[in-house]
Amino acid sequence: MAKLVPVAPSADLNLRILRHLVGYLREHYDTESLKDIAEAGDVTFDELLTSSRWVSLGSFEAMLRAARELMPDDETFKNACAYKLADIPSHIRLCMGAVSPISGYVLGSKNLGQVTTISCFKTEVLGHGRARVRYETKRKESRLMCLSRQGQIEQVPTLWGMPPAHLTETGCVARGDDACLYEVQVYEPRRWLPALLGALAGAAAYFAWLLLMADAHRPDHPWPVGITCATVGLLLGHLYEHRRTSASNRHIHAAINSAYIQSARDEANARRELFVLMQRQNSWGQLMETEVVERAQALQDVAGELERLRGPRVVPLRGASEQLGSPLDSLQSTLRALRGKLRPGDADIAAAFDRLDADIDTLSLKLKEVGRTAASASDLLELMPQMLETWPLVDELRARLRALVHLPEVRVSVFAAREAPERIRTDVALFNRIVDNLLVNAASQTERGSIIVEVSGTPGFLTIKVSDTGPGLSEDSLARIFRPLQRTAAGPATSAGLSVVIQLLARLGGKLEVMSTSGRGATFWAHIPIDSEAVEEPTPSGKASEEFLRRIVTVRSSQG
């Protein structure tokens, strides 16, 4: 695939212009095709999906050419550039009822500077749903740029729930003209039609009356009566249209007010949930501080005991002091060899050997205690199981997720399956930490699309399934994402959050499953026992941690 590299990098166009085209490509083509398009424009795959980066005109047109090569004709490409243009939040669409589609073209012309620095729109309103749009640019542009622009201009009326506009092209920069000229015709309801039909109905009623009446009863001058009937019909038709328009306006006004009230309520709920989340974070921090203080005190106690055992306890064996400085196993072997050389009358030396055996046993216990004390905080936490109802949990998770998602392009859904257990017995603090980390991970990685949370169950477990449409994880990232202090494309914070999730799930006796593909989102299944029990084994490190990850984490194949 040919790759156009600009001679000098510049900030000509914003990648937000390609948002609808990228959405079309994500639904109809594979990830490799999107990666080829990003490579053609000299941008990263993640930038193409989610970024608002500025690129040069050459890079932008290279991506358009790469996308056009995937499509059968220009018409498909033009429609793809405006794919789901009307898919905007409902409260924003309601606010657009304050202006007309023609006014939308005018407002769009004034805000074009947010996505381009090399061009501008000039819109002239011609009346009766018609407008003339003039596009001027400082740089020579290709025909694909014009087609992508036409597709979006035609789809603007769909934001108001109307059919696409009829566009007539009278000039194009790519064909040598000074500017691109478009005449746009927007469908408008014929509000004069009810009045006209009313007048015709009044006239028809009058003529029908004339035909039915006898000659003796006809008025001498019938035309004023006919005009009166037609006028009455016209006024009735106009009154009908006025009442219909007023009712429609009242309905839209009520819907806008309802949307504003709902937005205010959602914001208040989000603030409340964020405050509760902050309280949970503070409680977790205080719990960790308490564990650190207790662990430090335990280490000090062990250190004091080791210092006490450090002094010489056996005076008669000073000659063997160098041999006794070896590790415990060597020390025990040396003591066994020396015991064999004792004479029956060496009672003091035998007592010294007995004291050494006791000290070695004490030292071994203290070293085991040091190992337990140095374990991770999640292993040292004392479980405090409580009963947790499942069905109220669904509403709580929905409120938490809506508080975390701030982008209008992201839809959230939380529901419970019939397989979900009615209640579980678990440590609520650890459970909340697991769920919070999974929800924060999904919300931070998803900029458009949806996040779906399902509360279900398998025999003996409650399952929290979290699916998002974020950038996803590659195979290499999946191999590293669950290890603490490991950076991935998602960032170090996400890695740390997921590593905490598996530590806490191990503490509760649960497991984690994950399925993800780069560019197509990720899905996590957290399986939490219905009755959690303490796990006595500390979290292993080094080579043993691989076995720990294989025991707790299962990677599902996206092909299955």
Number of C-alpha atoms within 10 A of each C-alpha: 10 8 17 17 14 16 8 7 13 14 14 18 24 21 20 18 18 21 20 19 22 23 18 18 20 16 10 9 12 12 17 12 15 21 18 18 24 23 20 25 26 21 19 15 20 17 12 23 23 18 16 16 14 19 20 20 23 24 25 25 19 23 23 22 21 21 22 17 11 12 13 9 10 13 12 12 23 22 21 24 27 25 20 16 19 16 12 12 13 14 17 14 16 18 16 15 15 11 11 15 22 24 15 16 22 18 13 16 17 14 12 13 15 10 18 19 16 14 15 16 21 15 20 15 15 13 9 12 17 20 21 18 23 20 20 17 16 10 11 11 17 17 13 17 17 16 17 22 17 20 23 20 20 20 22 23 22 16 21 17 10 14 15 18 21 15 19 13 12 12 16 20 20 16 13 11 11 15 19 22 20 21 18 22 20 21 16 13 8 8 13 12 14 20 22 18 17 23 24 17 18 22 22 16 15 19 14 11 13 16 10 9 10 9 9 7 8 13 10 7 8 12 11 9 13 19 15 15 22 24 19 18 24 24 17 18 22 21 15 15 17 14 12 12 13 12 12 12 13 12 12 16 16 12 16 21 15 13 17 16 12 13 13 12 12 15 15 13 16 20 14 15 20 18 13 13 18 12 12 16 16 12 13 16 12 12 14 15 13 13 18 16 11 14 19 14 13 16 18 13 14 19 15 12 14 16 10 10 15 11 8 11 14 15 11 10 13 11 9 12 12 8 12 17 10 12 9 14 10 13 17 16 11 15 18 12 11 12 12 8 8 12 10 7 8 9 11 12 17 15 12 16 19 13 14 19 15 12 16 17 12 14 18 13 13 18 14 11 15 18 12 16 21 16 17 15 19 22 22 21 16 12 19 13 18 14 13 17 13 17 15 11 15 17 14 12 21 16 18 22 25 23 21 19 21 14 14 14 15 18 16 16 14 19 15 18 10 9 13 20 21 14 16 21 17 21 20 15 17 21 16 15 19 22 18 21 18 23 22 16 20 28 24 15 19 23 21 17 16 18 25 19 23 19 24 20 22 14 10 14 20 25 24 22 22 22 23 28 22 28 22 23 21 14 12 9 18 17 12 15 24 21 19 16 13 16 16 17 14 18 12 14 16 24 23 18 21 20 21 19 25 23 24 21 25 25 26 26 18 22 24 23 15 19 20 25 19 17 21 17 21 23 23 22 23 24 22 26 22 24 18 22 16 16 15 10 12 19 18 14 11 7 8 10 13 12 13 16 21 10 12 16 20 15 15 13 10 11 6 5
